[in-house]
Structure formats: structure tokens, C-alpha cells
Amino acid sequence: MEWQGIIMTKYYDSVRLLPRWALYVLTGLIGSLVMNFVHRGTKPQTPTVKSAPVTVAAKQSISGTSTSVAPPGTVATPTKGKGKRGKK
């Protein structure tokens, strides 16, 4: 029990020299590292079978080649409505 008191006294004497903001930063850093270590996930299993390369025609049909343009009468941004207003 005596060695525990000696260690805790030395720890307290060294920690009280640090400003409070440094202790906040230090404990936040330690907490962030612990949380990242605890919550890290396993790598997802990637399939080992390679798929066949996609042709240019297939890419065009997948991505679509539509070049439609909005008519000139439409507004690009929504207008503000008269929302509910509270009593002042």
C-alpha cells in the first residue's frame, strides 16, 4: 500500500504542472486512439473471381447517353414559400 501512495503522489506532482487545456487535449487524444483501436472493423472479403472486362458498348448502355436539356421556362432553384410564422 505504501508503494501505491508513493507512485500516486509522484503522478499527481507531475500532472499538476500541466495546464488544464493540455490535459483536455491529451485525454481527448488518448480517448480517440482507444476508440479507433476498439472500433476498427475487419476488412471486407473481396471476391477472388475476376469478372470479364466490360466493352465500350456496354459502358454506354449502362451510363446512358441522354443529353436532354431542361426547357428554358423552368427555374433551377426552388422559390421560397411563405412558411408558418410564429407570433413575435
Secondary structure, DSSP 8 states (H G I E B T S, - for coil): -HHHHHHHHHHHHHHTTS-HHHHHHHHHHHHHHHHHHHT--------SS------HHHHHHHH--------TTS-SS-----------
